[in-house]
C-alpha cells in the first residue's frame, strides 16, 4: 500500500472492495461491498476513498447512528496518522442483514447470532487487507466488537465506547419514554414491535426533535448533532429501514447479560473503555465496577456521551497513541 496525499477516484471493484466516501453519503442508493461470493454486502466508507499507509481506524456503528463520523473528525484523525474506515453493520439501514433465522431469540441467547456477525466483519477486514487495526466500537456495536477483537490478529487495539457490558443501569436512559421503549423492546415480542413502530414514527415525523431528546444530557453530543444535522437526518432514514428482528438482536445483545464476559475474558488484550465525563454518576460507578471486574482501563473524554470519541477527537488520538506506545514497550 502507498501513501495518499490527495483524494483519488474510487478503487476498481475488480481488484479491491468497493467503497464510498463521506461526500457520497446523501445518495439514495448507497454503494455496497459484497463479502466473498455470498449474498451479504455491507456499506463501507473509506475516508479519502482509497486505503492508504496510515493506520486504519475501523469504526462500527451503534443502532442509534448508523453513519460514519463527520468529515472534520476524519480529517483530524488523518492529520494524526489514522485513516477512518467506517463499516455499517449487517442489517443497519442499507447493509444487507444476517439470515433472519440467526436473529431469532434462541440464537441471540446462545451467542450464535453475534458470533456470525463477528465472522462476517472479520471477512470484511480480510478483504480490505487491513493491518495493525484500531477498532472503535460505538454503543451497541460493542458485543460484536469484543468478539471480533478476539478473531482478528490484525486488531492491535480495541476501544469500546459507551459500552454497556453487564451493567444494570436502566435509570441512566433519558428521556423516560426512551427508557420505557428499551424495556419494552427486550421484554416481549409485542413490546418489540410496538417500540420499533414508535421510534420509526418519531423519526419520520420529527427526526431532529428525536435526537435532541436523546442527547439532551450531553452538551458535547448536542454540539456534534448541531454541527452535523444532515448526517443525523440521513441516519433517521436509515434507521427506519432497520427490521424489527435486527433491533431485537442488537438491543438484547447490548442490554441483557452477556455470558461470554467472564472475569478473565480480556486478559492479555490491548483494549480500553472510553466514556464521557458528561455521563451520569450512576453510569460511571457501574462502568468502573465492570471495568475492574474485566480488568480494563477506563478513559474519560472531556466532552460527549453517546458520541464521546466524535465530540472529543483529541482525547481519542491521545488514547490511541498512549495505548500503542504501551504495546510497543511490552
C-alpha positions in Angstrom: 0.0 0.0 0.0 1.2 3.5 -0.6 0.8 6.9 0.9 -2.0 9.1 -0.4 -1.8 12.8 -0.3 -4.9 13.8 -2.3 -8.3 12.3 -2.9 -8.3 9.7 -5.7 -11.1 8.0 -7.6 -12.7 5.0 -6.0 -10.8 1.8 -6.1 -11.5 -0.6 -9.0 -14.1 -3.2 -7.7 -12.3 -5.9 -9.7 -9.2 -5.6 -7.6 -10.3 -4.2 -4.2 -13.7 -3.9 -2.4 -15.9 -1.0 -3.5 -16.5 1.8 -1.0 -18.0 5.3 -0.8 -16.6 8.5 0.6 -18.2 10.9 3.0 -19.1 13.1 0.1 -21.4 10.4 -1.3 -23.4 9.8 1.8 -26.5 11.6 0.6 -27.0 9.1 -2.3 -30.4 7.4 -2.1 -28.7 4.2 -3.4 -25.6 3.7 -1.3 -22.8 1.5 -2.7 -22.5 -1.9 -1.0 -19.4 -4.1 -0.8 -20.1 -7.8 -1.3 -18.4 -10.3 1.0 -16.8 -13.1 -1.0 -19.3 -14.8 -3.3 -22.2 -14.8 -0.9 -25.3 -12.7 -0.6 -24.1 -10.5 2.2 -23.0 -7.0 1.3 -22.1 -4.1 3.6 -21.8 -0.3 3.2 -18.1 0.6 3.6 -17.0 4.2 3.7 -13.2 4.8 3.4 -12.1 8.4 4.2 -10.3 9.7 1.1 -11.7 6.7 -0.7 -8.6 4.5 -1.1 -6.8 2.5 1.7 -3.6 4.3 2.5 -0.5 3.6 4.6 -2.0 5.4 7.6 -3.0 3.2 10.5 -6.6 2.1 9.9 -9.2 3.3 12.5 -12.2 0.9 11.8 -15.5 2.2 13.3 -18.6 0.0 13.8 -21.9 1.8 14.3 -24.4 1.7 17.2 -28.1 1.2 16.5 -28.9 4.9 17.1 -26.5 6.3 14.5 -25.6 4.0 11.5 -23.4 6.7 9.9 -19.7 7.5 9.7 -18.3 10.4 11.7 -18.0 13.8 10.3 -15.6 15.0 7.6 -13.9 17.2 10.2 -13.4 14.3 12.6 -12.0 12.1 9.8 -9.6 14.9 8.7 -8.5 15.3 12.4 -7.7 11.6 12.5 -5.9 11.8 9.1 -3.7 14.6 10.4 -2.9 12.4 13.5 -1.8 9.5 11.3 -5.0 7.4 11.2 -7.4 6.7 8.3 -11.1 6.3 9.2 -12.8 3.3 7.7 -16.5 3.0 8.6 -18.3 -0.3 8.3 -22.1 -0.3 8.6 -23.1 -3.4 10.4 -25.3 -6.1 8.8 -28.9 -5.1 8.7 -28.4 -1.5 9.7 -30.1 0.7 7.2 -28.5 -0.2 3.8 -26.2 -3.1 4.6 -27.8 -6.5 3.9 -28.7 -8.3 7.1 -27.8 -11.6 8.6 -30.1 -14.5 7.7 -33.4 -14.0 9.6 -33.2 -17.4 11.3 -30.0 -16.2 13.0 -31.7 -13.3 14.7 -34.3 -15.5 16.5 -34.2 -15.4 20.3 -32.6 -18.8 20.7 -29.6 -17.8 18.6 -29.3 -14.5 20.3 -29.2 -16.2 23.7 -26.7 -18.8 22.6 -24.4 -16.2 21.1 -24.7 -17.7 17.6 -26.0 -14.5 16.0 -23.3 -12.2 17.4 -20.6 -14.8 16.6 -21.9 -14.9 13.0 -21.8 -11.1 12.7 -18.2 -11.0 14.1 -17.2 -13.6 11.4 -18.8 -11.5 8.7 -16.9 -8.4 9.8 -13.7 -10.4 10.1 -14.1 -11.4 6.4 -14.6 -7.8 5.5 -11.3 -6.8 7.3 -9.6 -9.6 5.4 -11.0 -8.4 2.1 -9.9 -4.8 2.8 -6.4 -6.2 3.6 -6.1 -4.0 6.7 -3.1 -4.3 9.0 -2.5 -3.0 12.6 -6.1 -2.0 13.0 -7.5 0.2 15.7 -11.1 -1.0 16.3 -13.6 1.6 17.7 -17.0 0.2 18.8 -19.8 2.6 19.2 -22.5 1.8 21.8 -24.5 -1.3 20.9 -21.8 -2.5 18.5 -19.5 -3.5 21.4 -20.7 -7.1 21.9 -19.7 -7.8 18.3 -16.5 -5.7 18.7 -15.0 -7.6 21.6 -15.7 -10.9 19.8 -14.1 -9.5 16.6 -11.1 -8.4 18.5 -10.5 -12.0 19.6 -11.0 -13.3 16.0 -8.6 -11.0 14.1 -4.9 -10.9 14.8 -4.7 -7.7 12.8 -6.6 -5.7 15.5 -3.8 -4.2 17.6 -6.1 -2.0 19.8 -9.8 -2.1 20.7 -11.7 0.9 22.0 -15.1 0.2 23.5 -17.1 3.5 23.5 -20.2 3.8 25.7 -20.1 0.0 26.2 -22.8 -1.5 28.5 -21.1 -4.8 29.3 -23.2 -6.4 32.0 -24.3 -3.2 33.8 -27.8 -2.9 35.3 -28.5 0.8 34.9 -31.8 1.3 33.2 -32.1 4.6 35.1 -29.4 6.3 33.0 -31.5 6.3 29.9 -33.3 9.6 29.1 -35.8 10.8 28.2 -38.1 8.4 30.2 -40.1 7.4 27.2 -36.9 6.1 25.6 -36.1 4.1 28.8 -39.6 2.7 28.6 -39.2 1.8 25.0 -36.0 -0.1 25.6 -37.6 -2.1 28.4 -40.5 -3.0 26.1 -38.1 -4.0 23.3 -36.2 -6.6 25.4 -39.3 -7.7 27.4 -41.5 -9.2 24.8 -42.2 -9.7 21.0 -45.3 -7.5 21.3 -43.2 -4.8 23.1 -40.5 -5.1 20.4 -42.9 -4.4 17.5 -44.7 -1.6 19.4 -41.5 0.1 20.4 -39.8 -0.1 17.0 -43.0 1.2 15.3 -43.0 4.1 17.8 -39.3 5.0 17.1 -39.8 4.9 13.4 -42.9 7.0 13.6 -41.0 9.7 15.6 -38.0 9.6 13.2 -40.4 10.0 10.3 -42.4 12.8 11.9 -39.7 14.8 13.8 -36.2 13.3 13.5 -34.4 16.4 14.8 -36.6 16.5 17.9 -36.0 12.8 18.5 -32.2 13.3 18.5 -32.3 16.4 20.7 -34.3 14.5 23.2 -31.9 11.5 23.1 -28.8 13.7 23.5 -30.2 16.2 26.0 -27.9 15.3 28.9 -24.7 15.8 27.0 -23.7 19.3 25.7 -20.9 17.7 23.7 -23.2 15.3 21.9 -25.6 18.2 21.2 -22.8 20.3 19.7 -21.9 17.4 17.5 -25.5 17.0 16.4 -25.9 20.7 15.7 -22.8 20.7 13.5 -23.8 17.6 11.6 -27.6 17.8 11.2 -27.5 16.4 7.6 -25.8 13.2 8.8 -28.4 12.7 11.6 -31.2 13.3 9.1 -29.7 10.6 6.9 -29.3 8.3 10.0 -33.0 8.8 10.7 -33.8 7.5 7.2 -31.5 4.5 7.6 -32.9 3.6 11.0 -36.4 3.5 9.5 -35.2 0.7 7.2 -33.9 -1.5 10.1 -36.1 -4.5 10.5 -37.6 -5.3 13.9 -35.6 -8.6 14.1 -32.4 -6.6 13.8 -33.5 -4.2 16.6 -34.4 -7.2 18.7 -31.0 -8.8 18.2 -29.0 -5.6 18.7 -30.7 -4.4 21.8 -30.9 -7.8 23.5 -27.2 -8.3 23.0 -26.3 -4.9 24.4 -28.9 -4.6 27.2 -29.0 -8.1 28.7 -26.2 -10.0 30.4 -23.6 -11.4 28.0 -22.3 -14.7 29.5 -19.2 -14.5 27.4 -17.9 -11.7 29.7 -16.1 -13.8 32.2 -13.7 -12.1 34.6 -10.7 -13.2 32.6 -12.1 -12.5 29.1 -9.9 -9.6 28.3 -6.7 -10.9 29.8 -3.8 -10.1 27.5 -5.9 -7.8 25.3 -4.8 -4.3 24.3 -8.2 -2.7 25.0 -9.7 0.3 26.7 -13.1 1.6 27.6 -13.9 5.2 26.5 -16.7 7.2 28.0 -17.6 10.8 28.6 -17.3 13.0 31.7 -20.8 14.2 30.7 -22.3 10.8 31.7 -24.2 10.3 34.9 -22.6 9.3 38.2 -24.7 6.1 38.1 -23.3 5.2 34.7 -19.7 6.0 35.8 -19.9 4.0 39.0 -21.4 0.9 37.3 -18.9 1.1 34.5 -15.9 1.4 36.9 -17.2 -1.7 38.7 -17.5 -3.7 35.4 -14.1 -2.4 34.2 -12.5 -3.5 37.4 -14.1 -7.0 37.1 -12.9 -7.3 33.5 -9.5 -5.7 34.1 -10.0 -3.0 31.5 -8.8 0.6 31.9 -11.3 3.5 31.5 -10.6 6.9 29.9 -12.9 9.8 30.3 -13.4 12.2 27.4 -14.0 15.8 28.4 -17.0 16.1 26.1 -19.7 13.8 24.8 -21.6 10.8 26.0 -23.1 8.5 23.3 -20.7 10.1 20.8 -17.7 10.8 23.1 -15.0 9.9 20.6 -16.6 12.2 18.0 -17.1 15.0 20.4 -13.5 14.6 21.9 -11.2 13.7 18.9 -8.1 14.9 20.7 -8.7 12.6 23.6 -9.2 9.7 21.2 -5.9 10.5 19.5 -4.2 10.7 22.8 -5.7 7.4 23.9 -4.6 5.6 20.7 -1.1 7.0 20.9 -0.7 6.1 24.6 -2.0 2.5 24.1 0.2 2.0 21.1 3.3 3.1 23.0 2.5 0.8 25.9 2.0 -2.1 23.4 5.4 -1.3 21.8 7.2 -1.3 25.1 5.5 -4.6 26.1 
